[in-house]
Amino acid sequence: MTSNAFTTLSSWTTLVPNANASRPRRERFSGSVLMKAQKVPSIPNGERHVIITGGNCGIGKATAVELAKQAMHITLACRSKERGEKACLEISSVSGNPNVRTMTCDLASFDSIHRFVENYLQEGLPLHVLVNNAGIMACPQSYTKDGFEMQFGVNHLGHFLLTKLLLKTLAESATAGSNSRVVVLASLAERLGKIDFNDLNFKSYRVYNAWLAYGQSKLANCLFSKELSKRSKSGNIGVISNSMHPGIVDTELIRYAFPLVMRGNLPLKEIRPIIVKLLGLKTPEEGASTAVYLASSHLVEGISGAYFEDCQIREPSLQAQNSELASQLWRISEELTGTRD
């Protein structure tokens, strides 16, 4: 492992020296939070339907396993049909739940998102939980099929469009005492973010920086969840939305931080445990615990517009709490995705 690789992954924490200053010291994860989330009584499931983006690996897959154990009907929205189908078999085997399937959805393509939603709606299924999990982190400069910077396009705009198209179904699936839920996986890296409406795609005057672009997309996640909660309340629809920081998790998301390791060019058996120990990486199961909690616990029923970490409400950055910025981002995102309330 090179010093540059270590600096790359940890840069967003070192660049925000006070990010953890007000956060209470916690012991290293040992699965206790996951167990805590599992022991909390979940909401009545019945035929509860869940969509998880990027559910074929990492946090998304771990979330799917836990929700499948609660007898929920799981739809994995995956870019790769083959990987999605393989994940479904594994999730069903581990959970004992046969109601796990995959549908193709590429969040880097608005056309793909529209097709996914159209296919889902044609089946006439309800939707009780949407977990906006899929994402890309600190990738080389590239663009989505619609011309947006890849991280902003996938992490924010793709999920924004998906949620908007499914919002009516989410609202109609809510019942008295049981709101539908949107879970948005953000990140502590939102503290690095700056929403520059004049150069969202790092094409005009901003020099592309992979971590600053990632921070912008994660800040957008927080603001989107906050504004969705506000609009759901004002519209009196039964949908709650919360964002969360899963921690730094040992998943494929770190492939651009450690390309040699992720490509297998170094001895993984010797190197990977060292990386995990040095960086204090969580397992996918540990990283998924808060998503499982937000998707299923009855304790979250009356909470919306909050930011969570380790199954507890935390305070994000001041800009992530900026209502005016959240409203402006919503309006701009509507224009960019061609959607309206």
N, C-alpha and C positions, 0 to 999 in steps of 0.2 A: 504494500500500500504506500503510495507516495504522499508527501506532506501536502501537495496541491490537492489531491483527492480529499484528504481530511478537511482541508480548509474550505473546499467547495461546498461540501454537505453541511458543515457547521457554520458557514458564513452568515446565514440569516439570523443566527442567534448571537454571534459575536458582533455583528453590525448593530444589534439592538441590545446594548449592555444592560439596560434596565428592564428588559422584557420579562425577566423572572423575579425582579426585585420584590414586588409586592405579592408574589405567589408563595403560599405556605410550603414549607419543605415537606416532601412526601417520600416515603420509602420507595425503592426501586420496585417496579411492577413484578409481581410473582403470580399474577393471575387473580389476585384478590378482588380487583375491581370487576373483572369479568364474572367471578362467582357472585359478587354482590348484585350485579345486574341480573343474573340468572335467578337469584333467590327472591328478588322483588316480584310480587305478583304482577303478571302481565294483564293487559286488557283482554276481555273475552274475545276469543279468536273466531269461532264459527268458521265461516268461509272468508277469512281475511286474505285479501290479495295484495301482494307486494311486488314492486318493480325495483330492482337494484341495478344501477348502471355499473359496468365494469365488474360484474359479479363472478367472473371466471377465475380470479386470482386475488391474492392479497387480502386486504381488509374487506373488500366486497364479498369475496367467497366465504370468509370467516363469518361475516354478518349473515349471509344466506344460510349457512349451516345452523346457526343459533336460532334464526327465525323459523327455519324448516322444522327444527325440533319442537317448536311451539305450534306445529300443525298449520302454519300459514302456507298459502299457495304462492310459490315463488316464480317470478319471471326475471331471468337474467337478460339485461340489455347489453349485448356484447358486439364488438366490432367483428370478431372472428366467430363464425358459426361453428367451426370445428372445435375451437377451444371452449366455446360455450357449452357444446354438447358433452364434451369430456367432463367439464366441471359439474354439469347436471347429474351425471352418473355418480360422481364422487360424493356430491352433496346428498343425494338420495340415499346412497349406501351408508354414509356416516349418520345421517339423521333418521333414517327409516321412513322418510316421507317421500312418496312417489310423485307428489305434486310440485315438481321442479322442472322448469323448461327454460329454453333460451330463445330469444328472438334477436335478429340482427339489427344493430343500431350503431352507426358511426357518428359520434358526436362532433366530428370534424366536417360533417356534411349536413347542411340543412335539409337537403332532399332525403337523406337516409333517416333523419329524425322524423320528418313528416310521414314517410312510409311506415316506420315503426308504429307511430301513433295511430295511423289509419288502420293498420292490421290489428292492433290491439282493440281499438274501438269497434271494429267490425264483429268481434267475437261477443260483444255485449257484456263483457266482464266488468265488475266493479273494481275500484282501486282505493285501497285504504291507506297504503303507505308507499311513498316514493323516496327512495334513498339515492340521492345524487352523490354517488361515490367515485365514479371514474375520474381520472385526472392524469395530467402529465406534469412533470416537475423539472425545471431547469434544463430544458432541451435546447439544442442548437436552434438558431433562428430559422423558423419555417412558418408556413402559413396553411390555414385550412382550405378546403375546396372552395370556400366562399370568400377567400382573400383576407381573413383575419389572422393576426398573430396567433400562433398555435395554442399557447397556454390560455390566453384570454378567450380565444374561440372555443376551445374544448371545455376548459374548466368553468367558464362563466356562460358565454353565449349559448353553447350547446345545451347546457342544463336549463338555462333561462327559457329557451324555446320549448324544450321538452316539457317543462313544468307548466308553461302557459297553455300548451296544447292539451295537457291532461287535467288542468285545473277544474274544468267543469265536471269531469268524471269523479275527481277527488271530492268535490263539494257534494255531488249527488250521492256519493257512497257513505257520507257521514250520517250518523244516527244520533238520536238524543243521548247525550252523555258519552258519546264516543266520536270525537273529531277524527277526520282523516289527517294524515301527517306527512310533512315534507322534512326530510333530514338532509342537511347540506354539509358535506365534509369540507371544511375550510382548513385553516392552519394558523399556527402562531406566526407564520411568515407574513401574515396580513400586515404586521407591523412594519414591514419593509415597503409595503405597497403605496403607490400614489396613482390615483385615477386622473390621468391627463386626457381630457375629452378631445383635445386638439391633436393628440398623437397616441391614440390607444394602441396602435399597431406597430409602434417604433419604426415608422416609415418616413416621418417628416423631419424631425430635428433631434429626437432622442436616439442616442446610440444604444443599440440593443445590449442588454445585460440579462442573462438568463434568469438570475435570481430576482432582479427587480421586476421582470416580467411575470415571474411566478408570484411574487408578492402582490402585484397589481391584481392578478386573477383571484387570489385568495381573499384580498380585501373586497373584491367584487362579490365573492360568495357570501361574505358576512353581510354586506349591504343589501344584497338580493333577498336573503332570508329575512332580514329586518323589515324591508319594505313589503315583502309578501305577507308577513304577519300583520302589518299595519293595514294593508288593503283588504285582507281577509276579515279583519275585525270590523272595519268600516263598512264592508259589504255584507256583513252578518252571514258569512258562509262558514261552514264547519271545517275549516282547514287551519291547522297550526303548523308553524315552521320554526325550526331551530337549527343553528349552525354549531359546529363543533371542531375542536382540534384533537386529532387522534394521537398526537405524539409523533416522534420520528420512528417509523416502523420499518422493519426489515422486509420489504416487498420489492417488486419489480420497479416501483416508482423511483428507486435510487439508482437506476441503471445508468443515468447520465452522470451521476456523481462518481461512480466507480465503474467505468466502462470496461476496464480490463477484467475485473472480477466478474462482472455480470456476463461477459462474453465467454468466460471460462478459460481465458488465456493464462490465468494464474491458478495455483493449486487451491481450489476452493476449500477443501477440507481443513487446510492449515490457515488460510487467510481469513475466511469469513467469520469464524468465531472470534478472531482478534478484533475485526472491525465492529462486530456486534458489541463486544465488551467495551471497547474504547469509547464508542459513541452512545452506549446505553440504549441501543435500539430495542423497541418493543417487538414482540411477536405479532403476527397478523391478528391472532385471537385477542391479544391485549389491546391492540389498536382498535379493534371492532367493538369492544365492550360498550363504549359510549353510544355508538350507532345503534346497537341492539337495544340499549336502554331507552333511547329516544324513540325508537320505532315501536316499542312494545310495552313499556312500563306504564301502569295507570297513574303513577306519580307525576307524569309529565302532562297528563290530560289537560290541565288548566294553564300550562306554560307555553308561551309563544313569543318569538322574537328574541330569545335568549341565546347566549353563547356558552357552550359546555366544554368541559375537559374533565376526564376521569369521572364521568357521571355526575358532575357537580357544575353549577352555574359559575362561570368565571367572567371577569371583565375584560373585554377586548380593548384595542386601542381606541382613543378618542375619535379618530376618523371613522372607525368601524361603527361608531354610535351616532354618526352625523346623519340626522334625518333628512336634511336638505340634500346632502350628497347622495343618499340612498334613493330619494325620489327622482333626482336628476339622472342617475344611472339607470333607473327603471325606464324612464322616458326614452333615453338614448338607446337602450337595449331593445325596446319595442320597435324603434325606427330601424335598427340594424337587422332585426330578425323578421320584420314585416308583420308584427302582431300588434293587437290592440286589446284593451280590456273589453 
